[in-house]
Every structure is written in C-alpha cells, then in structure tokens.
Amino acid sequence: MENMRQNKMAVKPISSLLISMGIPMMISMALQAVYNIVDSYFVSTMRDTDTIKGMGDYAVNALTLAFPVQMLMVAVGVGTGVGINSLLSRSIGEGNREKAAKISGNAIFLGLCTFIVFFMFGLFASKAYVATQTSDPVVSDMAVSYLRICCVWSFGIIMYTIIEKLLQSTGRTVQTTIAQVAGALVNIILDPILIFGYLGLPEMGIDGAAYATVIGQFVSFFLNLYFHLKYNNKEFDTSLRYMRPDKKVIADIYRVGIPAIIMQALMSFMTYGVNVIFVKVSASAVTAYGVYYKIQQFVFFAALGMNNAMIPLIAFNYGMGDKKRVNKAISLGLLYTVCIMGIGMLALELLAEPVVGIFTLTDKTKTLCITAVRVCALGYLFIGANVAYQGIFQALGSGVRSLIVSLLRLIVIALPLAYLFAVAAPKLIWWAFPIAELGALICAVIMMRRVRAALGLAKDITEPALKTAKANI
C-alpha cells in the first residue's frame, strides 16, 4: 500500500499532474494529426499529367475516402486502450500487480487479433469499400492503392496505440511523446522523398504517402515497446507469458473498451457518412470536408490529450477511494479541456484563410473549406465539454454513457442534419456539426449529474472548477 501511495498520481497536486501528464499527451495527440495532414499537403502538390488535370484535388479526395478506415484502425486500438487504461490504472492504484500483468499481456494479444482483421480487410475488401463512395476511376484507383498499403502494414499503428495506453496508465507520458515525435518526423521526412522520388528513389505518388505513414508508425511502435519493457516492469511483470488469453480480463477490458471502441469508431462512421452525403452537393465539398477535418484534428487532438491525462488520474484515485482527488481531477480536467478548445476556436476563426491556403486546392474547394473551418469552429466549446465528459465517464467505468454522448454528437444528430441540409439547403451543411455538439452536451450534463449523485461526488462541477482555477492562477 505504501509503494502504491508513492505513485505520483496519488500524491502530487492534481493541477500539476494534469499539466505535466497532459502537455506531453497533447503534443503526442497533435502529432498524430501530422500523419494525416502531412500526407494531404504533399499529395495536394502532386503534378498534373498529360491526361489528368487537377491531380492534387484528385489525390486529396482519394485520401479523404480512405481516411475513415484509417480512423477505424486507430479507433479499435484507442478504444481497446481506453478499457486497458481505466482497468490497469485502477489495478495499480489497488496495488494488484498480478492483475496488472494479466491486463498488459492480454492487451498485446488483443492488438495482434486486431491487426489480423485489418490485414484481411486490406487484401480483400478495400476495393469494394472505396466503390461505395465514388465511381471516378482516377480517385478510386488511388484510394484503393493507398488504403491497401495502410491496412496490410497496420501492425505498427495498432500495436503502437495499445502499448501507448500501457505506458500512459503508469503515468509515463513523456516516453509516449518521444515515440510519437520520432514517428511523425520520419513520416514528414519520407513523404516528399517517396511521393516525388528524391534521392534516387522511384516516384511513387500516393503510394509513397502510404509507405511514409506506415514506416513512421513502425518507428513509434518500436520505441514504445522499448519504453514499455524498460519502465513498466517496475509496476508489473511485462513478460510474454501473460499474453495467454484470460476470459475474465478480456471481459473486464471490453466492459469499458467496447463502448469506447464504438465511440471512437463513430468518428470513422461519421466521416464515411459525410463523404456519401456531401457528394450529393459536389466532389469539392467532399474534398473540402477532408481537408477541414485534418486541420481541426490539431485542436481536437490537443483536447483528447488532456482527456487522456484525466482518465488514468481519475481512475487511479477512484481505485484508491480518494473522492476528493477524483472530484478535483474532474473539475480541472473539464475546465482545461474547454479552455484548449476555446483557444483553438479563436485561432481558426482568425487564421482560416492562411491555414487553408497551405494546401494546393482549386478556388472552389478552398472557398468551401474556409467556410467549413469558420462555421464548425463555433462549436468547439461544446466539443471541449463533450470530450471531457466522455473521459470522465470512461474513467469511472461508465463507458455506455460516454458512448451515448458520441452517438448523439457524431451520428444521431449530425448525419440526419447534414443530409437534410445537403438536400434542402447546401449552404448550411457545415452547421450540422456545431448543432450536433450542442445537443450532445445537454445530454452529457444531465447524465453527469446522475453519476455524481450515484458515486457521492461533488454536486456541482463548474463552481469548484472555477474556484480551483482562480486559486492556481
């Protein structure tokens, strides 16, 4: 018990923990967006051929169509990781090293199973998937080729994500950030080399973007694996013998993990649905949405970084039975996440034109993208609160409530509104997203009141958060 209480999540001030754990995770998550936006930037500059004009728009469109499956890979890894994170942090907080070792081993086993599924999808289903979104042969060929490479070599991103959560569960966020930075840098360096054929290598076009991405992911995976074996064995046994499947451990992981997987996958389903709906407006609208989505990931992923710092901190102290620290982590985590999204909202409202101008797009696509940035950013405060509430629900073992919030904001409200606007008022299509976030937030606040009452936590979240924030300024 004494060793457990020496863990920094048990003794250090909550505010400093959220900052010290959150900043590396925010950097790590923001760099995750680099994988996607760097590819989009370089392929947008691909040169026209004698038979194809506007190659950059075609290539970005192809990445947009492939993107939902890439998001789904991350969703399954991150969603499983959320279950691992919550359960492992709680077990360490309880001082149960044996259970923690089993959770770690079974996490790696589940990652291997996930890779096999996406490997098979890449080989046999990628062409059929792309055909549901476009009939353009140029876009289709590029999207299938890019997606197949990313799926067949998805071992790196899936296992990286799983092991990242094992490290985050023990508070080792600096190590995960180092791994993320290294992978992102490799991706950035290799993108132009492989796409355009520099340094004597053949010009690979969009395939080069795919290979640069997966190589970067493998670099991050190998570094995370090294850190896991070196540091996490101080908290629990990291040997391979714990990879033997344990039904109870897997069930416990997925009790929180399955709702989290579905929740994360909803972002993929929403993007796929938006691609199908927006094509009714124009191919330019699909491309504009794809570019906007990757731009907003820098802000959104920063908020998710704070969310990822909240989850182990709340879960650990909940496992210890320290409701005072749990309540403080909830209050400050909510406040900090909303502030992050508020800063992002102001930045994108002011810098929409120069940020979109980075990409080589047609004038029509660029105009649509600028509108998307400015309209959607108006809902960022709602997104910040929703993301925080989802993390709180997950940390307290209430994954279903987190799932309900995601369903509302990404599917139940957003897609019907997007379809309605696409058919009846195309100029309003971007307003579907902030409206959906507001509707989800109202539901999240109601559910949080019930959770607080059931667990005996503070009756009010906002007031303690503001008082604590003032005390820390």
C-alpha positions as MATLAB code, in Angstrom:
seq = 'MENMRQNKMAVKPISSLLISMGIPMMISMALQAVYNIVDSYFVSTMRDTDTIKGMGDYAVNALTLAFPVQMLMVAVGVGTGVGINSLLSRSIGEGNREKAAKISGNAIFLGLCTFIVFFMFGLFASKAYVATQTSDPVVSDMAVSYLRICCVWSFGIIMYTIIEKLLQSTGRTVQTTIAQVAGALVNIILDPILIFGYLGLPEMGIDGAAYATVIGQFVSFFLNLYFHLKYNNKEFDTSLRYMRPDKKVIADIYRVGIPAIIMQALMSFMTYGVNVIFVKVSASAVTAYGVYYKIQQFVFFAALGMNNAMIPLIAFNYGMGDKKRVNKAISLGLLYTVCIMGIGMLALELLAEPVVGIFTLTDKTKTLCITAVRVCALGYLFIGANVAYQGIFQALGSGVRSLIVSLLRLIVIALPLAYLFAVAAPKLIWWAFPIAELGALICAVIMMRRVRAALGLAKDITEPALKTAKANI';
ca = [
       0.000    0.000    0.000;
       2.832    2.394    0.876;
       4.531    1.788   -2.519;
       1.251    2.375   -4.299;
       0.763    5.679   -2.496;
       4.198    6.809   -3.677;
       2.891    6.781   -7.255;
       2.779   10.400   -8.405;
      -0.926   10.086   -9.255;
      -1.608    9.524   -5.549;
       0.426   12.320   -4.001;
       1.158   15.189   -6.395;
      -1.260   18.128   -6.786;
      -3.995   17.426   -9.343;
      -3.419   20.664  -11.254;
       0.290   19.988  -11.771;
      -0.415   16.342  -12.676;
      -2.913   17.332  -15.354;
      -0.400   19.763  -16.815;
       2.666   17.517  -16.548;
       0.806   14.474  -17.889;
      -1.463   16.399  -20.248;
       1.079   18.503  -22.145;
       3.104   15.509  -23.407;
      -0.143   13.770  -24.369;
      -1.415   16.901  -26.106;
       1.813   17.104  -28.094;
       1.585   13.387  -28.826;
      -2.033   13.602  -29.978;
      -1.393   16.744  -32.038;
       1.470   14.946  -33.752;
      -0.934   12.111  -34.523;
      -2.723   14.641  -36.732;
       0.575   15.250  -38.512;
       0.413   11.756  -40.012;
      -2.756   12.729  -41.838;
      -2.229   16.393  -42.652;
       1.319   15.935  -43.966;
       0.103   13.292  -46.411;
      -2.702   15.610  -47.547;
      -0.355   18.552  -48.016;
       2.189   16.708  -50.125;
      -0.325   14.831  -52.274;
      -2.160   18.134  -52.895;
       1.037   19.286  -54.652;
       1.268   16.238  -56.934;
       1.921   17.287  -60.519;
      -0.690   17.067  -63.267;
      -0.118   14.530  -66.021;
      -0.847   14.753  -69.727;
      -4.215   13.071  -69.177;
      -5.141   14.197  -65.648;
      -5.548   17.839  -64.673;
      -6.131   18.864  -61.045;
      -4.170   15.877  -59.749;
      -3.826   17.475  -56.309;
      -7.615   17.600  -55.793;
      -7.988   14.010  -57.016;
      -5.288   12.826  -54.613;
      -6.730   14.647  -51.584;
     -10.155   13.249  -52.469;
      -8.662    9.751  -52.533;
      -7.121   10.224  -49.081;
     -10.460   11.503  -47.801;
     -12.199    8.321  -48.961;
      -9.534    6.105  -47.377;
      -9.428    8.101  -44.161;
     -12.447    6.502  -42.393;
     -10.719    3.101  -42.406;
      -7.507    4.632  -41.070;
      -9.600    6.233  -38.342;
     -11.226    2.874  -37.656;
      -7.815    1.266  -37.070;
      -6.989    3.935  -34.528;
     -10.499    3.678  -33.071;
     -10.182   -0.016  -32.299;
      -6.696    0.450  -30.860;
      -7.588    3.534  -28.821;
     -10.965    2.136  -27.743;
      -9.371   -1.088  -26.531;
      -6.685    1.077  -24.937;
      -9.280    3.085  -23.021;
     -10.527   -0.124  -21.417;
      -6.922   -1.122  -20.720;
      -6.097    2.341  -19.372;
      -9.034    2.501  -16.976;
      -8.641   -1.096  -15.740;
      -4.847   -1.049  -15.493;
      -4.672    2.298  -13.682;
      -7.286    1.094  -11.208;
      -5.420   -2.187  -10.620;
      -2.144   -0.358   -9.993;
      -3.988    2.008   -7.663;
      -5.298   -1.035   -5.767;
      -1.776   -2.487   -5.603;
      -2.741   -5.616   -7.610;
       0.431   -6.349   -9.632;
      -0.712   -9.793  -10.816;
      -3.905   -8.448  -12.327;
      -1.976   -5.570  -13.909;
       0.401   -8.056  -15.580;
      -2.513  -10.048  -16.987;
      -4.135   -6.885  -18.324;
      -0.884   -5.892  -20.051;
      -0.370   -9.318  -21.645;
      -3.952   -9.631  -22.816;
      -3.773   -6.112  -24.255;
      -0.951   -7.187  -26.570;
      -2.873  -10.347  -27.527;
      -5.923   -8.246  -28.448;
      -3.730   -5.943  -30.540;
      -2.468   -8.908  -32.579;
      -6.046  -10.050  -33.206;
      -6.993   -6.552  -34.358;
      -4.097   -6.435  -36.826;
      -5.184   -9.724  -38.449;
      -8.666   -8.315  -39.087;
      -7.379   -5.170  -40.829;
      -4.759   -7.144  -42.750;
      -7.528   -9.269  -44.256;
      -9.666   -6.205  -44.970;
      -6.822   -4.557  -46.848;
      -6.275   -7.585  -49.058;
      -9.861   -8.468  -49.868;
     -12.285   -5.620  -49.100;
     -10.588   -2.292  -49.800;
     -11.788   -2.068  -53.435;
     -15.421   -2.803  -52.538;
     -15.287   -0.251  -49.731;
     -13.993    2.569  -51.965;
     -16.602    1.737  -54.626;
     -19.380    2.697  -52.189;
     -18.141    6.307  -52.148;
     -17.043    7.097  -55.706;
     -17.296    5.915  -59.280;
     -14.439    8.105  -60.526;
     -11.751    5.683  -61.780;
      -8.831    8.016  -61.026;
      -9.895    8.671  -57.429;
     -10.887    5.039  -56.918;
      -7.553    3.596  -58.079;
      -5.548    5.947  -55.877;
      -7.772    5.401  -52.820;
      -7.656    1.601  -53.105;
      -3.880    1.546  -53.516;
      -3.284    3.881  -50.567;
      -5.757    2.068  -48.301;
      -4.437   -1.404  -49.109;
      -0.894   -0.437  -48.101;
      -2.075    1.143  -44.831;
      -4.161   -1.923  -43.879;
      -1.673   -4.631  -44.821;
       1.033   -2.868  -42.803;
      -1.275   -1.774  -39.955;
       0.640   -3.780  -37.330;
       2.688   -0.683  -36.461;
      -0.196    1.707  -35.746;
      -2.336   -0.843  -33.892;
       0.403   -2.147  -31.602;
       1.787    1.344  -31.082;
      -1.623    2.503  -29.874;
      -2.050   -0.431  -27.491;
       1.387   -0.083  -25.905;
       0.974    3.699  -25.690;
      -2.004    3.124  -23.392;
       0.028    0.745  -21.227;
       2.615    3.486  -20.747;
       0.005    6.190  -20.134;
      -1.641    4.003  -17.488;
       1.521    4.191  -15.393;
       1.915    7.946  -15.956;
       4.815    7.675  -18.437;
       3.555   10.193  -20.955;
       6.945   11.704  -21.810;
       8.058    8.374  -23.292;
       4.949    8.094  -25.474;
       5.532   11.631  -26.700;
       9.118   10.815  -27.686;
       7.860    7.830  -29.683;
       5.159    9.917  -31.344;
       7.558   12.726  -32.250;
      10.051   10.281  -33.756;
       7.388    8.613  -35.898;
       5.986   11.938  -37.060;
       9.421   13.236  -38.052;
      10.155   10.084  -40.044;
       6.796   10.453  -41.790;
       7.434   14.115  -42.644;
      10.913   13.397  -43.997;
       9.888   10.373  -46.061;
       6.714   11.868  -47.567;
       8.317   14.090  -50.266;
      11.135   11.588  -50.841;
       8.778    8.697  -51.610;
       5.958   10.675  -53.273;
       8.180   12.602  -55.698;
      11.109   10.196  -55.981;
      14.002   12.134  -54.470;
      17.445   10.778  -53.521;
      17.437    8.349  -56.440;
      14.252    6.569  -55.356;
      11.390    5.955  -57.812;
       8.460    8.407  -57.862;
       5.672    6.511  -56.060;
       2.929    9.147  -55.935;
       0.141    8.422  -53.472;
       1.671    5.017  -52.653;
       4.715    6.866  -51.339;
       2.497    8.754  -48.904;
       1.133    5.442  -47.632;
       4.573    3.887  -47.169;
       5.879    7.010  -45.399;
       2.960    6.790  -42.988;
       3.375    3.120  -42.091;
       7.156    3.417  -41.701;
       6.637    6.287  -39.256;
       4.096    4.192  -37.360;
       6.560    1.311  -37.018;
       9.205    3.680  -35.651;
       6.749    4.841  -32.963;
       5.800    1.245  -32.177;
       9.367    0.038  -31.679;
      10.197    2.963  -29.390;
       7.055    2.438  -27.301;
       7.821   -1.262  -26.997;
      11.305   -0.440  -25.729;
       9.926    2.013  -23.140;
       7.254   -0.465  -22.053;
       9.756   -3.249  -21.411;
      12.199   -0.897  -19.688;
       9.893    1.104  -17.407;
       6.577   -0.662  -16.913;
       8.211   -3.721  -15.349;
       8.646   -1.571  -12.248;
       4.864   -1.594  -11.873;
       4.052   -5.135  -13.080;
       5.514   -8.159  -14.856;
       5.794   -7.443  -18.609;
       6.840  -10.963  -19.665;
       5.178  -12.671  -22.646;
       3.704  -15.467  -20.511;
       0.857  -13.138  -19.601;
      -0.237  -12.970  -23.258;
      -2.238  -16.168  -22.732;
      -5.909  -15.125  -23.196;
      -7.792  -14.715  -19.922;
     -11.561  -14.547  -20.422;
     -12.205  -12.535  -17.289;
      -9.502   -9.970  -18.024;
     -10.640   -9.590  -21.643;
     -14.248   -9.208  -20.474;
     -13.177   -6.528  -17.974;
     -11.188   -4.680  -20.652;
     -14.082   -4.700  -23.090;
     -16.675   -3.756  -20.491;
     -15.268   -0.259  -20.837;
     -13.418   -0.878  -24.096;
     -16.288   -1.921  -26.370;
     -18.302    1.247  -25.774;
     -15.049    3.189  -26.225;
     -14.262    1.333  -29.476;
     -17.739    2.070  -30.779;
     -17.386    5.653  -29.598;
     -14.061    6.100  -31.380;
     -15.327    4.218  -34.449;
     -18.273    6.584  -34.680;
     -15.838    9.250  -35.901;
     -14.944    6.881  -38.725;
     -18.579    6.096  -39.492;
     -19.464    9.782  -39.408;
     -16.678   10.641  -41.866;
     -17.799    7.842  -44.167;
     -21.414    9.014  -43.904;
     -20.433   12.626  -44.570;
     -18.454   11.551  -47.665;
     -21.532    9.767  -49.016;
     -23.863   12.671  -48.157;
     -21.621   15.538  -49.297;
     -21.062   14.001  -52.716;
     -24.700   14.995  -53.325;
     -23.507   18.591  -53.102;
     -20.236   18.182  -55.059;
     -16.924   16.340  -55.123;
     -15.359   19.632  -53.983;
     -17.466   19.532  -50.813;
     -16.087   16.059  -50.025;
     -12.517   17.247  -50.567;
     -13.150   20.416  -48.511;
     -14.516   18.360  -45.632;
     -11.496   16.056  -45.770;
      -9.072   18.974  -45.560;
     -11.079   20.712  -42.805;
     -11.255   17.539  -40.749;
      -7.491   17.159  -40.787;
      -6.969   20.820  -39.893;
      -9.316   20.625  -36.898;
      -7.554   17.499  -35.628;
      -4.705   19.654  -34.297;
      -7.147   21.336  -31.913;
      -9.337   18.319  -31.261;
      -6.402   16.012  -30.586;
      -4.956   18.522  -28.117;
      -8.225   18.284  -26.173;
      -8.030   14.483  -26.398;
      -4.525   14.698  -24.936;
      -5.926   16.374  -21.832;
      -8.706   13.786  -21.844;
      -6.101   11.004  -21.862;
      -4.384   12.607  -18.872;
      -7.683   12.780  -16.986;
      -8.631    9.122  -17.435;
      -5.748    7.405  -15.572;
      -5.682   10.151  -12.945;
      -9.396    9.850  -12.155;
      -9.377    6.043  -12.403;
      -6.299    5.669  -10.165;
      -7.702    7.830   -7.384;
     -11.118    6.250   -7.764;
      -9.422    2.868   -7.229;
      -7.793    4.305   -4.075;
     -11.159    5.588   -2.861;
      -9.961    9.207   -2.696;
     -13.116   11.029   -3.798;
     -11.657   14.451   -3.052;
      -8.878   13.970   -5.609;
     -11.295   12.356   -8.061;
     -13.591   15.371   -7.823;
     -10.743   17.830   -8.256;
      -9.437   15.964  -11.323;
     -12.921   16.054  -12.848;
     -13.340   19.778  -12.192;
      -9.959   20.882  -13.505;
      -9.961   18.431  -16.400;
     -13.264   19.821  -17.626;
     -12.096   23.406  -17.293;
      -8.744   22.840  -19.002;
     -10.280   20.914  -21.911;
     -12.839   23.634  -22.616;
     -10.088   26.269  -22.481;
      -7.996   24.329  -25.010;
     -10.894   24.184  -27.455;
     -11.643   27.874  -26.862;
      -8.092   28.819  -27.850;
      -8.390   26.599  -30.909;
     -11.676   28.210  -31.873;
     -10.185   31.721  -31.771;
      -7.095   30.652  -33.707;
      -9.049   29.025  -36.539;
     -11.576   31.857  -36.793;
      -8.721   34.341  -37.230;
      -6.427   32.195  -39.382;
      -8.864   30.192  -41.530;
      -7.685   31.633  -44.864;
      -3.902   31.270  -44.396;
      -4.268   27.793  -42.887;
      -6.411   26.526  -45.778;
      -4.109   28.343  -48.193;
      -1.306   25.937  -47.269;
      -2.958   23.293  -49.450;
      -2.858   23.378  -53.230;
      -6.605   23.256  -53.979;
      -8.921   24.663  -56.620;
     -10.566   28.003  -55.774;
     -13.979   26.349  -55.311;
     -12.649   23.751  -52.883;
     -10.628   26.351  -50.989;
     -13.680   28.608  -50.504;
     -15.774   25.712  -49.215;
     -13.010   24.690  -46.827;
     -12.645   28.193  -45.356;
     -16.406   28.277  -44.723;
     -16.219   24.861  -43.070;
     -13.441   25.970  -40.732;
     -15.224   29.140  -39.611;
     -18.660   27.588  -39.095;
     -17.537   24.369  -37.404;
     -15.137   26.180  -35.062;
     -18.146   27.912  -33.478;
     -18.989   24.616  -31.798;
     -15.542   23.983  -30.283;
     -16.516   24.970  -26.731;
     -19.268   22.360  -26.883;
     -16.771   19.810  -28.212;
     -14.384   20.533  -25.345;
     -17.063   19.888  -22.728;
     -18.276   16.749  -24.527;
     -14.764   15.311  -24.786;
     -14.156   15.978  -21.084;
     -17.420   14.349  -20.023;
     -16.685   11.310  -22.178;
     -13.304   10.883  -20.472;
     -14.874   11.254  -17.032;
     -17.496    8.605  -17.792;
     -14.821    6.215  -19.090;
     -12.561    6.693  -16.074;
     -15.441    5.915  -13.710;
     -16.295    2.737  -15.614;
     -19.411    4.173  -17.265;
     -18.467    3.546  -20.880;
     -22.097    3.352  -22.015;
     -22.745    6.987  -21.055;
     -19.654    8.017  -22.983;
     -20.972    6.073  -25.955;
     -24.344    7.835  -25.772;
     -22.648   11.229  -25.970;
     -20.663   10.111  -29.027;
     -23.713    8.656  -30.740;
     -25.567   11.925  -30.359;
     -22.782   14.244  -31.488;
     -21.437   12.139  -34.370;
     -24.327   10.093  -35.736;
     -27.827   10.602  -34.347;
     -27.927   14.389  -34.742;
     -25.056   15.206  -37.128;
     -25.765   12.879  -40.071;
     -29.546   13.479  -40.419;
     -28.935   17.239  -40.230;
     -26.119   17.017  -42.789;
     -28.375   15.045  -45.135;
     -31.252   17.498  -44.658;
     -29.034   20.486  -45.394;
     -27.336   18.761  -48.357;
     -30.713   18.153  -49.986;
     -32.611   21.300  -48.985;
     -30.022   23.983  -48.196;
     -26.452   23.076  -49.278;
     -25.009   26.353  -47.978;
     -25.964   25.307  -44.435;
     -24.323   21.865  -44.454;
     -21.484   22.905  -42.120;
     -23.947   23.998  -39.416;
     -24.919   20.366  -38.798;
     -21.763   19.844  -36.710;
     -21.957   22.631  -34.071;
     -25.690   21.974  -33.646;
     -24.991   18.285  -33.009;
     -22.334   19.147  -30.404;
     -24.751   21.394  -28.504;
     -27.446   18.712  -28.438;
     -24.962   16.100  -27.135;
     -23.704   18.462  -24.427;
     -27.171   18.944  -22.963;
     -27.488   15.169  -22.588;
     -23.968   14.841  -21.116;
     -24.680   17.408  -18.390;
     -27.852   15.558  -17.358;
     -26.038   12.197  -17.195;
     -23.129   13.677  -15.229;
     -25.490   14.871  -12.512;
     -26.748   11.307  -12.107;
     -23.206    9.907  -11.950;
     -22.193   12.435   -9.290;
     -25.223   11.546   -7.212;
     -24.634    7.797   -7.548;
     -20.935    7.966   -6.608;
     -21.196   10.646   -3.943;
     -19.034   13.124   -5.861;
     -19.471   16.906   -5.849;
     -22.956   18.018   -6.726;
     -21.645   20.812   -8.889;
     -18.722   20.647  -11.287;
     -18.432   24.161  -12.682;
     -18.230   26.116   -9.405;
     -15.409   24.010   -7.850;
     -13.546   24.144  -11.158;
     -13.682   27.929  -11.296;
     -12.674   28.322   -7.637;
      -9.729   25.935   -8.061;
      -8.635   27.646  -11.263;
      -8.617   31.045   -9.546;
      -6.565   29.631   -6.698;
      -3.985   28.289   -9.156;
      -3.594   31.448  -11.225;
];
